Amino acid sequence: MNKEQLEAYSYCARLLARREYCTAQIQQKLIGRELDDDMISFVVAQLKHDGYLNDLRYAEAYVRSRIEKGETPWLAAKRAQQKGADAVSVQAALDELTEDYDAEQTARELLLMRDPTGFRFEDERVWQRQARFLQNKGFGTDIVLRVLKERTEDSR
């Protein structure tokens, strides 16, 4: 490795020591440092060879963190791909992380955390706000309506 390659490699290793990145993100970081394509290819290949850069590890970490924040697995996967993760790694991460995922139970838990005392169902706006909240987390309309209906019946 020459000096310029070593500097680029060290830069990326420092980034990857803090958190996971996918190959596309590392390439963008290197492009931002105005390195040529051959240099970027060499550094990325070396990082993968040394085990610092792993797209599957990135996809698992990203999808896991988004699911823990209440997003549905399919939305977390979509966002991981938007960040640059490859589809194969994302699908492998989904297969591993969603074996026992229960969307309805997760929606119930999110609503309980968001509003532990229950809803004020006489106010239609509150109900609509909760429905939008769940939809923005990636839950389908059927699950949103079912869970909100349960909460409505429980509050009566």
C-alpha positions in Angstrom: 0.0 0.0 0.0 1.3 3.4 -0.9 0.9 6.4 1.4 -2.3 7.7 -0.3 -3.9 4.3 -0.1 -3.0 3.9 3.5 -4.5 7.2 4.4 -7.8 6.4 2.7 -7.8 2.9 4.3 -7.1 4.4 7.8 -9.9 7.0 7.3 -12.4 4.3 6.4 -11.2 2.0 9.3 -11.8 4.9 11.7 -15.3 5.4 10.3 -16.1 1.7 10.6 -14.8 1.5 14.1 -17.6 3.9 15.2 -20.5 2.2 13.4 -21.4 0.0 10.4 -21.5 1.3 6.9 -22.4 -0.4 3.7 -20.2 -0.4 0.7 -22.1 2.3 -1.1 -21.8 4.7 1.9 -18.0 4.1 2.1 -17.7 4.7 -1.6 -19.5 8.0 -1.2 -17.2 9.0 1.7 -14.2 8.3 -0.5 -15.7 10.1 -3.5 -16.1 13.1 -1.2 -12.4 13.0 -0.6 -11.9 13.3 -4.3 -10.2 9.9 -4.8 -10.1 8.2 -8.2 -12.1 5.1 -9.0 -9.1 2.7 -8.9 -8.2 4.0 -5.4 -11.7 3.6 -4.2 -12.0 0.1 -5.5 -8.7 -0.9 -3.9 -9.6 0.5 -0.5 -13.1 -1.1 -0.5 -11.7 -4.4 -1.6 -9.0 -4.3 1.2 -11.6 -3.3 3.8 -13.8 -6.2 2.8 -10.8 -8.6 2.8 -9.8 -7.5 6.3 -13.3 -7.9 7.6 -14.0 -4.2 8.4 -16.6 -3.7 5.7 -19.5 -6.2 5.6 -22.8 -5.4 3.9 -24.7 -8.2 5.7 -23.5 -6.9 9.1 -24.6 -3.4 8.1 -28.0 -4.6 7.0 -28.5 -6.6 10.2 -27.5 -3.7 12.4 -29.6 -1.2 10.5 -32.7 -3.3 10.2 -32.5 -4.3 13.9 -32.2 -0.7 15.0 -35.2 0.4 13.0 -37.3 -2.5 14.2 -36.4 -1.6 17.8 -37.6 1.9 17.1 -41.0 0.4 16.2 -40.8 0.3 12.4 -42.1 -2.7 10.5 -39.5 -5.0 9.0 -40.5 -4.2 5.4 -40.1 -0.5 6.1 -36.8 -1.0 7.8 -35.6 -3.0 4.8 -36.8 -0.4 2.3 -34.9 2.3 4.2 -31.8 0.2 4.4 -31.9 -0.2 0.6 -32.4 3.5 0.2 -29.2 4.0 2.3 -27.3 1.8 -0.2 -27.5 -1.7 1.3 -27.7 -4.4 -1.4 -31.0 -6.4 -1.6 -29.4 -9.8 -0.9 -27.9 -8.6 2.4 -31.2 -6.9 3.4 -33.2 -10.0 2.7 -30.8 -12.2 4.7 -31.1 -9.8 7.6 -34.9 -9.8 7.3 -35.0 -13.6 7.3 -32.9 -13.7 10.5 -34.6 -10.9 12.4 -38.3 -11.5 11.6 -38.8 -15.1 12.5 -41.0 -14.3 15.5 -42.2 -10.8 14.6 -45.8 -10.1 15.4 -47.0 -6.9 13.8 -50.2 -6.5 15.8 -48.4 -7.0 19.1 -45.8 -4.5 18.1 -48.5 -1.9 17.1 -50.2 -2.4 20.5 -46.9 -1.9 22.4 -46.1 1.3 20.4 -49.5 2.7 21.2 -49.2 1.8 24.9 -45.8 3.5 25.1 -47.1 6.5 23.2 -50.3 6.8 25.3 -50.2 4.7 28.5 -53.4 6.2 29.9 -55.6 5.5 26.9 -57.1 7.6 24.2 -59.7 10.3 24.4 -61.9 8.7 21.7 -64.5 11.5 21.7 -61.8 13.4 19.8 -61.6 12.0 16.3 -58.4 13.9 15.6 -56.6 12.0 18.3 -57.7 8.7 16.8 -56.6 9.9 13.3 -53.2 11.0 14.7 -52.6 7.6 16.2 -53.6 5.9 12.9 -51.1 8.1 11.0 -48.4 7.4 13.6 -48.8 3.6 13.0 -49.0 4.0 9.3 -45.8 6.0 9.3 -44.1 3.2 11.1 -45.1 0.9 8.2 -48.2 -0.9 9.6 -50.9 -1.8 7.1 -54.3 -0.3 7.3 -55.9 -3.6 8.4 -53.6 -3.9 11.4 -54.0 -0.2 12.3 -57.7 -0.4 12.2 -57.8 -3.7 14.2 -55.5 -2.4 16.9 -57.2 1.0 17.2 -60.6 -0.7 17.3 -59.4 -2.9 20.2 -58.2 0.2 22.1 -61.5 1.9 21.4 -63.5 -1.0 22.8 -61.2 -1.3 25.8 -61.7 2.3 26.8 -65.5 2.0 26.9 
